[in-house]
Amino acid sequence: TFANGNTSVIGVDTSAQSVSSTLAMPSKGKYYCEMKLTQEANATSSIPNFGIVDAASLFLVRNQELNVYSGAVNSYVGVVNSTTLYADGSSSGTTLNDTPDVGDVIGLAVDLDTAQNTLKYYINGVLAATENINNDEYVFACSIKDDEEAGQVDVNFGNGYFGTTAISSAGTNASNIGLFEYD
C-alpha cells in the first residue's frame, strides 16, 4: 500500500515486494534520499531492505527481497537487523559499522561523478559504510512485507517529511537541495 504522495510504502502480504522511486538517476550526478525504517515485518526479519538497483533490472525484483535476488545486475542493499551489505543478491564483503533498526533514518548518497562511483550508507546522519558501485542508471528501492507486522518505510526525497511527520531538524543544506533530516 502506498500513502502520503507515494512516499510511504506499507507491506500488505506475507510475500516480499520491492518498490522503487519513479525517477531514475542517470549514470552521472550525485543523488541523496532518506528512508526511515518505520516498522519491521517481525523481530527477526530482514525486512525492510533499503538501497539502489539498476533501473533495467527493477521489474525482476518486484516480487523478491532485494538482498537475496541474484537476477538483478548492480543492486546494492542493506537490511534491518544486520550489518551485512549485499551486492547482486550476495554478501558484498562490506559491512555497516552499526545495525539499522526501527526508527532509524538511512541516508543513501550516490556519487556517479567520480572515477570510482560510490554508494554511502548513513545511519541517523553518521557514515556507516561506503560501497564501490558500477556505473549504471539506478533507482532508490526498498523491500517490504507483512509478516507479524506490516513492514513500512517512509522516504524523504527532500520534501521534509517522513509520512505525515515533519523532519525534526533540517540539515544545513536545506536552502539549496531540499529538506532532509541530515546533511
Contacts in CASP RR format, 6 or more apart in sequence:
PFRMAT RR
TARGET T0000
AUTHOR 0000-0000-0000
METHOD contacts of the structure
MODEL  1
TFANGNTSVIGVDTSAQSVSSTLAMPSKGKYYCEMKLTQEANATSSIPNF
GIVDAASLFLVRNQELNVYSGAVNSYVGVVNSTTLYADGSSSGTTLNDTP
DVGDVIGLAVDLDTAQNTLKYYINGVLAATENINNDEYVFACSIKDDEEA
GQVDVNFGNGYFGTTAISSAGTNASNIGLFEYD
1 9 0 8 1.000
1 10 0 8 1.000
1 11 0 8 1.000
1 12 0 8 1.000
2 8 0 8 1.000
2 9 0 8 1.000
2 10 0 8 1.000
2 19 0 8 1.000
3 10 0 8 1.000
3 163 0 8 1.000
4 154 0 8 1.000
4 161 0 8 1.000
4 163 0 8 1.000
4 164 0 8 1.000
6 22 0 8 1.000
7 154 0 8 1.000
7 155 0 8 1.000
7 156 0 8 1.000
7 157 0 8 1.000
7 159 0 8 1.000
7 161 0 8 1.000
7 163 0 8 1.000
8 38 0 8 1.000
8 152 0 8 1.000
8 153 0 8 1.000
8 154 0 8 1.000
8 155 0 8 1.000
8 163 0 8 1.000
9 19 0 8 1.000
9 142 0 8 1.000
9 144 0 8 1.000
9 152 0 8 1.000
9 153 0 8 1.000
9 155 0 8 1.000
10 39 0 8 1.000
10 144 0 8 1.000
10 146 0 8 1.000
10 150 0 8 1.000
10 151 0 8 1.000
10 152 0 8 1.000
11 17 0 8 1.000
11 41 0 8 1.000
11 144 0 8 1.000
11 145 0 8 1.000
11 146 0 8 1.000
11 150 0 8 1.000
11 151 0 8 1.000
11 152 0 8 1.000
12 146 0 8 1.000
12 150 0 8 1.000
13 145 0 8 1.000
13 146 0 8 1.000
14 145 0 8 1.000
14 146 0 8 1.000
14 147 0 8 1.000
15 63 0 8 1.000
15 145 0 8 1.000
16 47 0 8 1.000
16 63 0 8 1.000
16 64 0 8 1.000
16 65 0 8 1.000
16 143 0 8 1.000
16 144 0 8 1.000
16 145 0 8 1.000
17 62 0 8 1.000
17 63 0 8 1.000
17 143 0 8 1.000
17 144 0 8 1.000
17 145 0 8 1.000
18 49 0 8 1.000
18 53 0 8 1.000
18 58 0 8 1.000
18 61 0 8 1.000
18 62 0 8 1.000
18 63 0 8 1.000
18 64 0 8 1.000
18 65 0 8 1.000
18 66 0 8 1.000
18 69 0 8 1.000
18 141 0 8 1.000
18 142 0 8 1.000
18 143 0 8 1.000
19 62 0 8 1.000
19 141 0 8 1.000
19 142 0 8 1.000
19 143 0 8 1.000
19 144 0 8 1.000
20 53 0 8 1.000
20 58 0 8 1.000
20 139 0 8 1.000
20 140 0 8 1.000
20 141 0 8 1.000
20 142 0 8 1.000
21 33 0 8 1.000
21 139 0 8 1.000
21 140 0 8 1.000
21 141 0 8 1.000
21 155 0 8 1.000
21 157 0 8 1.000
22 139 0 8 1.000
23 139 0 8 1.000
24 55 0 8 1.000
24 137 0 8 1.000
24 138 0 8 1.000
24 139 0 8 1.000
25 31 0 8 1.000
25 52 0 8 1.000
25 110 0 8 1.000
25 112 0 8 1.000
25 137 0 8 1.000
25 138 0 8 1.000
25 139 0 8 1.000
25 140 0 8 1.000
26 112 0 8 1.000
26 137 0 8 1.000
27 112 0 8 1.000
27 135 0 8 1.000
27 136 0 8 1.000
27 137 0 8 1.000
28 112 0 8 1.000
28 113 0 8 1.000
29 110 0 8 1.000
29 111 0 8 1.000
29 112 0 8 1.000
29 113 0 8 1.000
30 109 0 8 1.000
30 110 0 8 1.000
30 111 0 8 1.000
30 112 0 8 1.000
30 113 0 8 1.000
31 109 0 8 1.000
31 110 0 8 1.000
31 112 0 8 1.000
31 138 0 8 1.000
31 140 0 8 1.000
32 107 0 8 1.000
32 108 0 8 1.000
32 109 0 8 1.000
32 110 0 8 1.000
32 177 0 8 1.000
32 180 0 8 1.000
33 107 0 8 1.000
33 108 0 8 1.000
33 140 0 8 1.000
33 155 0 8 1.000
33 156 0 8 1.000
33 157 0 8 1.000
33 158 0 8 1.000
34 105 0 8 1.000
34 106 0 8 1.000
34 107 0 8 1.000
34 108 0 8 1.000
34 155 0 8 1.000
34 156 0 8 1.000
34 158 0 8 1.000
34 162 0 8 1.000
34 180 0 8 1.000
34 181 0 8 1.000
34 182 0 8 1.000
35 48 0 8 1.000
35 50 0 8 1.000
35 51 0 8 1.000
35 105 0 8 1.000
35 106 0 8 1.000
35 107 0 8 1.000
35 108 0 8 1.000
35 140 0 8 1.000
35 142 0 8 1.000
35 153 0 8 1.000
35 154 0 8 1.000
35 155 0 8 1.000
35 156 0 8 1.000
36 103 0 8 1.000
36 104 0 8 1.000
36 105 0 8 1.000
36 106 0 8 1.000
36 153 0 8 1.000
36 154 0 8 1.000
36 155 0 8 1.000
36 156 0 8 1.000
36 162 0 8 1.000
37 48 0 8 1.000
37 50 0 8 1.000
37 80 0 8 1.000
37 100 0 8 1.000
37 101 0 8 1.000
37 102 0 8 1.000
37 103 0 8 1.000
37 104 0 8 1.000
37 106 0 8 1.000
37 153 0 8 1.000
38 102 0 8 1.000
38 103 0 8 1.000
38 151 0 8 1.000
38 152 0 8 1.000
38 153 0 8 1.000
38 154 0 8 1.000
38 162 0 8 1.000
39 102 0 8 1.000
39 149 0 8 1.000
39 150 0 8 1.000
39 151 0 8 1.000
39 152 0 8 1.000
40 47 0 8 1.000
40 48 0 8 1.000
40 80 0 8 1.000
40 81 0 8 1.000
40 101 0 8 1.000
40 102 0 8 1.000
40 149 0 8 1.000
40 151 0 8 1.000
41 47 0 8 1.000
41 48 0 8 1.000
41 144 0 8 1.000
41 145 0 8 1.000
41 146 0 8 1.000
41 147 0 8 1.000
41 148 0 8 1.000
41 149 0 8 1.000
41 150 0 8 1.000
41 151 0 8 1.000
42 147 0 8 1.000
42 148 0 8 1.000
42 149 0 8 1.000
43 148 0 8 1.000
44 81 0 8 1.000
45 80 0 8 1.000
45 81 0 8 1.000
45 147 0 8 1.000
46 65 0 8 1.000
46 67 0 8 1.000
46 79 0 8 1.000
46 80 0 8 1.000
46 81 0 8 1.000
46 82 0 8 1.000
47 65 0 8 1.000
47 79 0 8 1.000
47 80 0 8 1.000
47 143 0 8 1.000
47 144 0 8 1.000
47 145 0 8 1.000
47 147 0 8 1.000
47 151 0 8 1.000
48 79 0 8 1.000
48 80 0 8 1.000
48 142 0 8 1.000
48 143 0 8 1.000
48 144 0 8 1.000
48 151 0 8 1.000
48 152 0 8 1.000
48 153 0 8 1.000
49 65 0 8 1.000
49 66 0 8 1.000
49 67 0 8 1.000
49 77 0 8 1.000
49 78 0 8 1.000
49 79 0 8 1.000
49 80 0 8 1.000
49 141 0 8 1.000
49 142 0 8 1.000
49 143 0 8 1.000
50 77 0 8 1.000
50 78 0 8 1.000
50 79 0 8 1.000
50 100 0 8 1.000
50 106 0 8 1.000
50 108 0 8 1.000
50 141 0 8 1.000
50 142 0 8 1.000
50 153 0 8 1.000
51 66 0 8 1.000
51 75 0 8 1.000
51 76 0 8 1.000
51 77 0 8 1.000
51 78 0 8 1.000
51 108 0 8 1.000
51 119 0 8 1.000
51 140 0 8 1.000
51 141 0 8 1.000
51 142 0 8 1.000
52 75 0 8 1.000
52 76 0 8 1.000
52 77 0 8 1.000
52 108 0 8 1.000
52 110 0 8 1.000
52 119 0 8 1.000
52 133 0 8 1.000
52 138 0 8 1.000
52 139 0 8 1.000
52 140 0 8 1.000
52 141 0 8 1.000
53 61 0 8 1.000
53 66 0 8 1.000
53 72 0 8 1.000
53 74 0 8 1.000
53 75 0 8 1.000
53 76 0 8 1.000
53 77 0 8 1.000
53 138 0 8 1.000
53 139 0 8 1.000
53 141 0 8 1.000
54 72 0 8 1.000
54 73 0 8 1.000
54 74 0 8 1.000
54 75 0 8 1.000
54 136 0 8 1.000
54 137 0 8 1.000
54 138 0 8 1.000
54 139 0 8 1.000
55 136 0 8 1.000
55 137 0 8 1.000
55 138 0 8 1.000
55 139 0 8 1.000
56 73 0 8 1.000
56 137 0 8 1.000
57 71 0 8 1.000
57 72 0 8 1.000
57 73 0 8 1.000
57 74 0 8 1.000
57 75 0 8 1.000
58 72 0 8 1.000
58 139 0 8 1.000
58 141 0 8 1.000
60 69 0 8 1.000
60 71 0 8 1.000
60 72 0 8 1.000
61 69 0 8 1.000
61 71 0 8 1.000
61 72 0 8 1.000
61 75 0 8 1.000
61 141 0 8 1.000
64 143 0 8 1.000
65 143 0 8 1.000
66 72 0 8 1.000
66 75 0 8 1.000
66 77 0 8 1.000
66 78 0 8 1.000
66 86 0 8 1.000
66 89 0 8 1.000
66 141 0 8 1.000
66 142 0 8 1.000
66 143 0 8 1.000
67 77 0 8 1.000
67 78 0 8 1.000
67 79 0 8 1.000
67 86 0 8 1.000
67 89 0 8 1.000
67 143 0 8 1.000
68 86 0 8 1.000
68 89 0 8 1.000
69 75 0 8 1.000
69 89 0 8 1.000
70 88 0 8 1.000
70 89 0 8 1.000
70 90 0 8 1.000
71 88 0 8 1.000
71 89 0 8 1.000
72 88 0 8 1.000
72 89 0 8 1.000
73 88 0 8 1.000
73 136 0 8 1.000
74 88 0 8 1.000
74 133 0 8 1.000
74 134 0 8 1.000
74 136 0 8 1.000
74 138 0 8 1.000
75 86 0 8 1.000
75 87 0 8 1.000
75 88 0 8 1.000
75 89 0 8 1.000
75 141 0 8 1.000
76 85 0 8 1.000
76 86 0 8 1.000
76 87 0 8 1.000
76 92 0 8 1.000
76 119 0 8 1.000
76 131 0 8 1.000
76 133 0 8 1.000
77 85 0 8 1.000
77 86 0 8 1.000
77 87 0 8 1.000
77 89 0 8 1.000
77 141 0 8 1.000
78 84 0 8 1.000
78 85 0 8 1.000
78 86 0 8 1.000
78 96 0 8 1.000
78 100 0 8 1.000
78 121 0 8 1.000
79 86 0 8 1.000
79 100 0 8 1.000
80 100 0 8 1.000
80 101 0 8 1.000
80 102 0 8 1.000
81 99 0 8 1.000
81 100 0 8 1.000
81 101 0 8 1.000
82 99 0 8 1.000
82 100 0 8 1.000
83 95 0 8 1.000
83 96 0 8 1.000
83 97 0 8 1.000
83 98 0 8 1.000
83 99 0 8 1.000
84 91 0 8 1.000
84 93 0 8 1.000
84 95 0 8 1.000
84 96 0 8 1.000
85 91 0 8 1.000
85 92 0 8 1.000
85 93 0 8 1.000
85 94 0 8 1.000
85 95 0 8 1.000
85 96 0 8 1.000
85 121 0 8 1.000
85 129 0 8 1.000
85 131 0 8 1.000
86 92 0 8 1.000
87 131 0 8 1.000
92 131 0 8 1.000
94 129 0 8 1.000
94 130 0 8 1.000
94 131 0 8 1.000
95 129 0 8 1.000
96 121 0 8 1.000
96 123 0 8 1.000
96 128 0 8 1.000
96 129 0 8 1.000
97 128 0 8 1.000
97 129 0 8 1.000
98 123 0 8 1.000
98 126 0 8 1.000
98 128 0 8 1.000
100 106 0 8 1.000
100 123 0 8 1.000
100 128 0 8 1.000
104 123 0 8 1.000
104 124 0 8 1.000
105 122 0 8 1.000
105 123 0 8 1.000
105 124 0 8 1.000
105 125 0 8 1.000
105 162 0 8 1.000
105 181 0 8 1.000
105 182 0 8 1.000
106 121 0 8 1.000
106 122 0 8 1.000
106 123 0 8 1.000
107 120 0 8 1.000
107 121 0 8 1.000
107 122 0 8 1.000
107 123 0 8 1.000
107 125 0 8 1.000
107 182 0 8 1.000
108 119 0 8 1.000
108 120 0 8 1.000
108 121 0 8 1.000
108 122 0 8 1.000
108 140 0 8 1.000
109 118 0 8 1.000
109 119 0 8 1.000
109 120 0 8 1.000
109 122 0 8 1.000
110 117 0 8 1.000
110 118 0 8 1.000
110 119 0 8 1.000
110 133 0 8 1.000
110 138 0 8 1.000
111 117 0 8 1.000
111 118 0 8 1.000
111 119 0 8 1.000
111 120 0 8 1.000
112 135 0 8 1.000
112 138 0 8 1.000
116 132 0 8 1.000
117 132 0 8 1.000
117 133 0 8 1.000
117 134 0 8 1.000
117 135 0 8 1.000
118 130 0 8 1.000
118 131 0 8 1.000
118 132 0 8 1.000
118 133 0 8 1.000
119 130 0 8 1.000
119 131 0 8 1.000
119 133 0 8 1.000
120 127 0 8 1.000
120 129 0 8 1.000
120 130 0 8 1.000
120 131 0 8 1.000
121 127 0 8 1.000
121 128 0 8 1.000
121 129 0 8 1.000
121 130 0 8 1.000
121 131 0 8 1.000
122 128 0 8 1.000
122 182 0 8 1.000
124 182 0 8 1.000
125 181 0 8 1.000
125 182 0 8 1.000
125 183 0 8 1.000
140 155 0 8 1.000
142 153 0 8 1.000
142 155 0 8 1.000
144 150 0 8 1.000
144 151 0 8 1.000
144 152 0 8 1.000
144 153 0 8 1.000
145 151 0 8 1.000
154 161 0 8 1.000
154 162 0 8 1.000
154 163 0 8 1.000
154 165 0 8 1.000
155 162 0 8 1.000
156 162 0 8 1.000
156 167 0 8 1.000
156 179 0 8 1.000
156 180 0 8 1.000
156 181 0 8 1.000
158 177 0 8 1.000
158 178 0 8 1.000
158 179 0 8 1.000
158 180 0 8 1.000
159 178 0 8 1.000
159 179 0 8 1.000
160 166 0 8 1.000
160 167 0 8 1.000
160 170 0 8 1.000
160 178 0 8 1.000
160 179 0 8 1.000
160 180 0 8 1.000
160 181 0 8 1.000
161 167 0 8 1.000
162 181 0 8 1.000
167 179 0 8 1.000
167 180 0 8 1.000
167 181 0 8 1.000
168 181 0 8 1.000
169 181 0 8 1.000
170 178 0 8 1.000
170 179 0 8 1.000
170 180 0 8 1.000
170 181 0 8 1.000
171 180 0 8 1.000
171 181 0 8 1.000
171 182 0 8 1.000
171 183 0 8 1.000
172 183 0 8 1.000
173 180 0 8 1.000
173 183 0 8 1.000
174 180 0 8 1.000
END
